[in-house]
Each structure stands twice: as structure tokens, then as C-alpha cells.
Amino acid sequence: DFDLESMLDDFGLSWALRAHEKELELLTTIAPDVPRSLTGDPGRLRQILTNLVGNAIKFTAEGEIVVRCAVQSNTARKVTLLWSVRDTGIGIAKDKIDILFDSFTQADSSMTRKFGGTGLGLAISKQLVEAMGGQIGVSSEEGKGSEFWFTVQLEKRDSMARLAEGPAIELQGLRVLIVDDNETNRELLLRVFSSWKMRPEAAADGEAALQQLQQALTENDAFPVAVVDMQMPGMDGETLGRAIQEQAELRQTCMVMLTSLGARGDAARLSEIGFAGYLTKPVRERELRGVMLQVLRSHSVGRPEAPGVVGASRPPMANRHSVRELSDRFAGRGLRVLVAEDNVTNQTVALGILNKLGLQGEAVANGEEVLKALEMIPYDLVLMDMQMPEMDGVEATLRIRDPRSSARNPAVPIIAMTGHVLLEDRERCLNAGMNDYLSKPVQPHALAEKLEKWLPVATLTVPASQPESGWTELDKDQATGSASGTPVWEREIMFERLFHDEETIQEVLTTFLEESERMMSDVTEGLKTQDAPAVARAAHLVKGVAGTLCAPTLQDIAREFEDSARKGQLDVPTSRLTEWKAAFAHLQNDVQGHVTAT
């Protein structure tokens, strides 16, 4: 059994580094009607995609590689999926297509000398496809690119196999502007947002985006959200973000950045510009949905804060980590939370968030019911609405804190939930004996922070997917071993970023080892020949790779080399060049050690 969306997301992530090295766009997409919960052989499926995407990247000098999955046919128990891998590479001559899937054959023997390989990957892919009850083929135009396609038959895990998540209520009807120079990326995002019942529009560059934002204002139908690509010719994403923030009338637009590879310091820099969230490509639909919802909720789109609100501050940057952090955050603690709220919808929302956080929650509708519940069950925390019929939250709290209280735990932490956290509201909460307060509507991250603060931790267990650190003293030295004190390789941070998926980690690290010598020599050769543009390009590539690997020492030096090269300054001190080589060698040794040990 496997989840198709998770498999493709992880596959895309594992190839992102190699695509980035060639400055290619790698896009993956699954049609909304494709079942996600399936039974079959994900290893074979991944191997087929690996062969096809590997070839696409190898034979594509510029442009994009797009991986698509759609339904070809569907029954109650089985589904036949149609996959395609399209590139903008060199293409294949028509008279060579028929022999492509023969063992040890390439369309042109000169390609073996130029690009490497023998064609065996396509022959293996054909065997794997046929073993899965499918077919494989290709259409191509020499000089313009190729599209390989294949079908596979898989069983649905059950008759109600999960489809893509339905549209969230908060997103429905919301207008969103997509800004991306890549036509395919615009098309994919338009499809995704439309499937969520949003109202998406697209702009191909920054200037067009500014015009559309202004036009929307004149139509009294502003864009609450703009999703912006970082790498665009002319005006890039950061420049566009600054331009939007410079115009007071546009500042209410929440901006989400999409970038090819995340680097150290991105979140702080983008937040300073005014971005509310960011994601690295290829974008996972679940994470895009999560970031959009987090941005809208934390920035209270359409709901300006009342004056005098206590503790107003810039919300934290929404990204794939913050979205995933919430899921099962408190799982394993065996904790119970009582929700006191008379509004059934608000009850449902609160209980849903608690469930997502890994907590057991029950709801009651007024203060009297709170008292009865606490007499029977020793809850670990109470979320108390301030205004309820029969007995409000303040009166209920006074009764719970009374020395004559019948509550099994009179000291239970109580967090107030109120429409406006004004100074007088805060004083009423604290004077009644409440521990803290939350503004309504309750936001998941704000609630999680309060729960983290007040819930007991004694029963915490470590989930299997997040093992306790097993570092030895040698491990710690390796992770922090630069002369400047900056870590050479923040291994655990990288593993956490990749969600401890060992297969993905191995692929990323192996790719680095395969490419590291070339990357190193490109920089040193450029310095030797005093070729400033070549040094800038090579150092920029190393900086991006180091950021992916969480290797800050190498990333900092690469950034310094890139900045100097762009200014035409190539007089690098010998000591700095020695540091560069040492950091590279240290990182190679650490990565090789991990790959070998695993």
C-alpha cells in the first residue's frame, strides 16, 4: 500500500537538486480525479520515473521537465494511470524512435560520448511497465523536445480510495494572482487553485502583475493573495515584493514566494520584505494548500484588527515546515482537552484542530456543563469561551478555582477564547483565575503555542518517525567542525527538512558526491583564468547546493565568492581559498561517511 501523492512529492524533491544545477524547472502534477491511496509496487513506479526524468534532465539544456499523472480508465477496484514526462530538450529523430526501447541502444551513438549512458534505462523501463500491465511510448520532435508516456494498472486500497483534498471553505471564492514567467507553471497553478474553487488569474512578469493588482483595486475586487515566482527575468520575485510593499494601497495583499531551492536566511529576508509565506519547488499541493490557509488565517484576511488589541505582531513565516509541524504535534502524550463553546461550528473547528495536533478533545456548551465534566474527568486543559449562556466562562473559572470546587483538578490550565483580546478582557481573564487567552477565530499555530506552554509534558513519548538523537561526541564534532564556529554540515537539520526519508536523503547525498568535484573545479578554474562570470555562476550553484545540504560554512564562502565575482573582484586571499577547499573536503568526507554507513 502507498500514497501516490506522497510518492510523487518525494520523488520530485529527490530530483530538485539535479534540475537546479542545470537551471531547469522541474514540475510534477497529479490530476484531481486520480485516487491517492493505492496498492501496487511503488518501487517499480519510482524506477520508471527515475529512468525517464534522469534522461530528460540529461538531454535538456534549458527549459523544463514536466511529470504528469492522469486517469486513463477507472473501475470500482482498479485504476489505469497515464503518466507522461515531457522535456524541452534535444528531441529524437523520427527514424530512431522505433529502436529506443531496445537494450543497449541510443538514438545516436555520439550521444553516448557526449552525455553518457547506453539506453539500458529505457529497455528496463519497458520491462517494468509491461510487468505492471501497461504500455510505454514516446512522441518527439528533433530540436524541440520529447514526451515519454506510459500506463500502469494499480488497485485502489478500498472502494473509497482517497482523492485530492476538497477545497477549504476559507479558500473558496478567494481571488489569487499567480506571477510566473513559466507558462507551464502558471497552467498547473491555475488548475490547482481552480480545483479549490478559488478565482485565480495569472501574470507572466512583475510589470503585468502590478498592473493587474492596481486594476483589481479600481474594480473594488482586490487580490487578497499573490503567489510569486522568485526566478523571473527583468523583475524577479523579491523586487516585485518590494514594489508591492512600496504602494500603500497594495500592502494588504498577502504574498507567497515560490523558489527553486531554499537557502539559509531565506525566511528572515523574505519576511523583512513583506512576504507572508514561501515554498520551494517542486511544490507539493498539500503544502501549498497548508501555506495558503496559514497565511490567510494568521493575517486575518478581510478582518482588520481592532485598535487596542494586546500582543499584535507580525505572524511567523508560513512554509512547508510550519505546515507540517502542526500535524500530530502532541501525539503520544495521552492528553485530553475540554472545549467550552456554545457555537456548534466553533466547537467543530476547535475539535478538528485538536485532532490534527494529536490531542483528544471533547466539547460542552456552557459553564454548568464544564463544571460537571471536570467533576468526572481530570482534563489536562480547558479552552473556555468567555460568553456562553446559563454560565459564562468567567463565572465557570471562578467556580473551578474555588477551594470548595468539586473539580478533580481545580488547578487545570484554562485558556480563554474571546472575540477581541483588549486590555480589559485580559484583566478579566487573569482576575478570574484563567492562565492565558486566545483571540477568536482561533488560529492553529496560535493555539499550538498556547498548548505547548500549558500542557504537561511528563507523558511525552518520542514518535517512531522522530527518533531521539543518537549522536556520539564524534558526530557532534563533525556537525560543528569549522574554524569559525559555523557548522560544516547541519546534518540533523537537513534530515528534518527531508522528513527523515532515508531514500530521499540518500539520493540527494549521492547526487552531491557525484557532482561535487566538478562544482569545485568550476570555481577554482574560473579563479585561475580570472573569468568573473564563470566564477559567479559556479559559486551561485555551490551556494544553492550547500543551502539544500544545510552546509552553512560552504554556503557563506560561496556567497562571498559570488558577490565578489559579480563585482569583478577575483583577488581572493589564499587563506580564504584554503578555507573553501577545507570546507568542501570536510563536507565531502562527512557526506561520504553517512552514505557508506547507511
Disulfide bonds with the S-S distance in Angstrom:
none
